[in-house]
């Protein structure tokens, strides 16, 4: 039988040491603040007419992407990975979103085009 070492190459324990309890609570506070802003927009700004639903939707999308960034960067430890992996995942994600948007636009165009004939 051969002996296997249980060490991982390139990833020491100190690589992820930046995620302390204090950092976790800070990220939690940021996520909580973003969620509170979303609720205020949904329960105050849009119903009272300070903001249209259309503008509110764009703000929701932006705030949700910001929350997704914090979750992926800190809780899924992407912030502590090498730049190559970060770029590969980010570029892939951008292309997936781009293709989804294109499909939604084209699908909407097809539905409108078919209803007019």
Secondary structure, 3 states (H helix, E strand, C coil): CCCCCCCCCCCCHHHHCCCCHHHHHHHHHHHHHHHHHHHHHHHHHCCCCCCCHHHHHHHHHHHHHHHHHHHHHHHCCHHHCCHHHHHHHHHHHHHHHHHHHHHHHHHHHHHHHHHHC
